[in-house]
């Protein structure tokens, strides 16, 4: 999906989750999946893409499906946010969606637990498809909640490290950093002060620094967000303490929170051509696969390097992994045409050529293991880094929760307090954050 759409989806995750909480008791369809596909059907597919190139890609994908399934016609409705989708899922009716796609993987837990989307496990089993052998591990994880697989991956996003090869060469750095200690050393070496500010910053570590969110940092530490009983696990899993300490150390070593924020406030917009990585004001950038195309479109004057994010020094063998997320597809529980709807979902998410074609058109990461290796994929050689990250079984994501992405917002808020010095006792802060997350989940249930 486009960078703009992904950012908006993340920002709206809690809003959509709250809407789901209020009125999500959709329940399973009374009719179940008993429609006869052989007799033909017309189904409604709602998605969130809006850019002309994206709409063209979706229409091409659906046209391929209709060619393969001439008895099934698909009405396509674009530009549908999660809020609009949720309202339609509750209302049902002939104009409501039979199939939906959402950019907000954070809402999978709510989609599944509320019964708004049907469990796809019986459909996969009936079709003889094993999701664990079809989808990358992380994508397989973020499309289910407590055994209910109410969604399937529909293209993905992977996060890695972008670096300015020219600035690396000038600084005498031969290769991108593979461990966090190497990253720290490089970030300091690449930083050039100017007066009370910077001529160039090696890396913007602050949590407000575009994609440098807590979950993207922590993904490299392979954290366990919840224990076996479903309780928040931040204070017990040393990965979180290590992740917070790394980020805070970077903040302190690169000039301190106030100095960094003052510099950040004067930098270009994340989605515009004046992004500080594009302009050379920041030498390294944590970002998704879309940044490569955006940098090239902006006409950058330097050689753009792409690599996986570093990993902890004591987990050097994990290098190559990354954080992944993506778009999901599901079937409405209110649909009276679930078998026909499944044929569309199956085609969009498991047909190798369909997935590859859509990935080529949208410029996202394919969402099946077969598509990731397809010779029909078209991409800049540097893009392969993200294909490898998505394929890596050690790559991570954030788990689904009954109240959507609320727990991630709580963790990020604690991150703001810790990096700024407002909270000084990390362990006590993690315990307090655990309690807040557990309270929020208990209220949601």
N, C-alpha and C positions, 0 to 999 in steps of 0.2 A: 504494500500500500504506500501511498505517498507519505513523505515525512510530515507534512502538515496534518494529514488525517490521523496519523499515529499519535502525534503530540496532543491533538484535540481529544482523541479517545482516552488517553491516559488522564488528561485533566478532568474529563467528565466522568471518570470511573465511579467516584463516590456519589455524585449526583444521580447517576443511573442506578447505582446500587440502592440508594435510599428510596428511589421510586419503586424499585422491585420489592423492597422490604414492605412498603406500605400496602401494596395490592397485588401480590404475586401469586396468590393461591389459585393458580390456573387449574391444576389437576390434570390427570391424563384424559385423553379423548375417550368419549363413551364408545365410539365406534371402533377404536383401535385401528390396526393396519389391515383392514379387510377389503379395501378397494381393489377392483380387478383392473390391473394396468393394461391388459390385453384389449380392453374395450375402449382405451384412449382416455385422456384427461387433459384438463387445462389447470395449471397450478400457478400460484403467485410466488415470485421470488423477490424479496426485499433486501437491498444492500445499501451500504453507506457511501460508496464511491461517488464523486461529484465532478472531478476534472474531466474535460472532454476526452483525453487520451484514455483515462480509466474507464469511462462509460463505453467507449469503443471496444476496449478489451473485454469488458464483461459481456457485451452484446455478442462479440465473436465467440466467447466461451459458450454462451447459451445456444448460439446458432449451431455450434458443433454438436451440442447435446441433442438438439431437435433433429439434426440430420441422422444421428445414431438412433434416435427414438422418435420416429415420425408420428407416432400416435399420441405423443405427449407435447402439448404446447405450453410455453412458459411466458407469463406476463411479468415483465421486469420493471421494478420500481426502484429508482436510485435515490441517493441523498437521504436515506432513512437513518436517523440517529437511534441510539438505544432507547431513548425515552419514547420515541414514536413507535418503535418496534414493540416495546413493552405494552403500550396502550392497546395496540392491535392484537397482541397475543392474548390479552385479557378479554377483549371484546369478541374475537372470533368473527365468524360470518364469511360470506362468499368473497369479500374484497380483502380480507385479512391475509397475511402471508402464510403460505404452506411451508416455505423454506426461507430462512433468514441468514444473513451473514453479519457479523459484528466485529469491530476492531478491538473491542474491549475484552481481552481474555480475563481480566480481573473479575468480570461478572459471571464467569462460568459456574462458580459455586452457587450463585443465586439462581441462575437459569436451571441448574440441575436440581437443587433442593426444593425449589418452588413448584417444579413440574411444568414450567412454562415450555420447556423443550423436552421431547421424548428421549428416553434412553436408546441410544443407537446400538448397543451391544447385540440385541436380538437381530437387528438388520445386518450387522457385520457377519454374525454367525450364519444367518440364512444365506448370505452371499458367498460364504466360504472365505472371508477376508479376515486375516489376523492383524489387528491394529498395531500390535507390538512389533510385527515384522514389516509393517507397511510404513509407519511414521517414525521419524527420529524420536529418540527417547524423551527429550524435553517437551516436544510438541505433543507427544502421546500423553504426557502427564498433564499439561495445562488444558486439555479438552475433557477432563473428567473430574468428578468430585464424589468421594466416598463410594466408589464402585459404579457410579452412574456416569456413563459416557454420553452426555447429552449434546456433544458437539464433535466435530471433526476439524482438523487443521485445514485451512484454505490459504496457502502461501504463508511465509513467515518473515520475521525480522531477526537479524543477528547483530550483536554489538561487538565491535573490535576497536583497534587503535589506529588512528590516522597520524601520520607524522610527515614533517616537511624534510624531504631528503636533502635539499640544499642546505638547510640550517644544520642538519645532522652532520653533513660533510664539513661545513665551516667550523663546527664545534669539535671535530675530530672523533665523532661517534660513528662507528662503522655499521652497526646493526641495530634494529629496534630492540628494546629491552624485553627480556623474557621473564624476569622475576621482578617483584616489587622493589627490591633493593637496587636493582639496576635502573628501574624506572625513576626512583627517587634521585639517584645520582645524575641521570640524564636530565631530569626536569630542572635541577639546580644548575647544571652546566649550561643549559640552553637559555636560562633566564638572564636578561640584561636589564639592569636598573637604569633609570633616567630620572634624576632629581629625586623627588619623593615617590615616584611611580615606576613604571616599567617602559622600556623601549620594546621589550619582547618578554613574554612569559613562557617558560618551558611547558607549563600545563596549568589550566585553571582547575584547582581541586575542589572549590566550593560546591556545595550541593545545589546551589542555584545556577551552577555553571553548565547550563544546557542539559546534556544527557548524563551528567555526573551524579546520578541519583543513588540512593543507598542500595537499591536492589541491583543496579548495574555494577557497582563496586563489589558488593557481597557475592555476586554470582561466581566470582573467581575463587571464593573461599569455600564453595560448596556447603552452604549453611543448611540447617534443618530448622525451618521456621516454627514448626509445631511438633510436639512430642506425640507419642503413640496414643495418648488420651485426648489429643486435640488442644492441649494447652500451649500458649505461647512459650517459645523456647529460647528467647534471646539471651537471658542471663545464664542459661545452662550450657549453651553451645559456644565454645571458645571462638568459633568462626566470626561471630558478631563483634566480640570485643576486639579481635584482631583487625577486622575491617574498619571499625570506627577509629581505632588507634592509627592505622595507616593513613586514613584520610586526614585526621587531625594533625598528624606529623607533617604531612605534605603542606597543609595550611600554614603551620608555624614556620616550616623551613623556607617556604617561598615568600615570606613577608608578613604573614599574619592576616587574620580575617578582615580587619578594617581596611588595610592597604589593598588587599585583593578585591574586596567589594567595591572600593572606590574606582579601581581600574576597570572592573567588570561593568560598572554603570556607564562607562564611556564607550563601550565596545558595540559593534554592529549587531543587528538582529540575527537570531539563530537561523531564521529561514530565508534571509536575504543574501545578496551577493557580497555584502560587507561583513559576513561572519568572520570573527577574528582569526580563524584558521585559514580562511581564504586570503586574508590580507597579510598574513605572516606575523600577526601580533601574538599568536599562540602557536607554539611549535608542535605540540601534540594534542590530540583531541580524542576523547572517548565518544564514539558515535555509532549509529546504525549504518546499514549497507547503503542507505540513500545518500549519505554524505559524499561519496565518491562522485556520483553523477552531478550533485549540486556544485561541488568544487570545480569540476570540469566545465560545467555550464557557466560558472562565474568567471571563467577565463583565468584561472590562477597562473602565476608566472613561475611556479616552481614544480618540481617533480613530486607528486603525491605518493607517499608510501602507505601501505596497508598491511597490518599484522594483527594477530590475536592480542588481546589484552594480556598483560603480565599475570603471573600467578604467584602465590606465596613461595618464599625461598625453600620452605620445607616440602613443597608440593611441585617441584620443578617438572616432574614427569607429567603433570597435568597440562603443561603448556600446549595451547592449541584450542582449548575450550573457550566458551563464552556464554553470555546470557542471551537467551532467545525468547521471543514472543511471536505474536502473529494474528492473523485474521481467523475467525472460526465460522463454521456453518452448522446449522441445526434445523430440525423439523419441529414445527409448532404442534403442541399437544392438542390444540383446537382444530387442527387440519382434519378434514374428512377424506383426504387423499394421501395418506402417509406412505403407501407403497410407491405411488408415482413420485412423491416428494423424495423418497429415498433414492430412486433412480437418478434424480438430479444431483443430490448430495454425493452419491457414490461416484458419479461421473466427474464432478468438479474436484473431488478430493482424492480419488484413487486412480483414475485413468491417467497413466503416465504422460501420454502425449497432450492430454488436456491440461494437466498441471504444468507441464513444460511450456506449452504455448502461452498460458496465462502468465506465468512467471516472466517469460520473455517480453510480453506486452506491458506488464505492470512494473517490471524491473525490481521484483522482490525475490526472496529466497524460496525455491520450491519446497513443498511440504511433504514429500514422500522420499524414502530412501532411493527408490528407483529413479525418480525424476532428478534428484541431486546428482546422479551419475550419468544422466542421459547425454549422449553426444549431440542432441538437438538443442541443447541450451546455448544461448548466445549471450556472451558477456565479455567485458573487459577482463584481461587476465588477472588483474588485481582483485576482481570480484570473487575469485575462487576462494579467497580467505574466508569469506562468509559462508560459502557452500561447505567448506571443511568444518567450520565452527558448528553449523547446523547438523552436520553428520556425526560430529564427535559425541560419543555416548556419555562423556563426562560433562558436556555442556549442561547448563542449568536453566531453570525458570523459577517463577514464584508460584507457590501452590494456591489452589482455589480455596476460597473461604465462603462461609455461608452469608457473610455481609460484604462480599465483593472485595474491593481494594482498600477498604477502610483501614485494615491493619498496616498496609504499606504507607498510607498517609500518616498514620500515627508514628511509625518508625522514622519516616522522613522528617517529621516535625521534631522528633527528639534529635535527629542529626543536626538540624538547624541550631538547636539549643546547645549542643555539645561543641560544634565547630566554632561557634561564636563566643564560647566561654561562659554562657549563661548557666549551663550545667557543667559542673567540674568533676563530680563523682560518677565515673562511667558505669561502674557495676551497680550502684544504687539506681542510676538512671535507667539501666536496662531492666532491673526488677520492676520499677515503676511503670515502664512501658509495657512489660508483660502483663501487669495487672490491668492496665487500661485496655489492652487488646482482648484479654479474657472477658472483661466486663462487657465490652462492645459485642463480642460474639454471643455471650450469654443472652443479652438483650435481643439480639437478632433472632435467636432461636425461640 
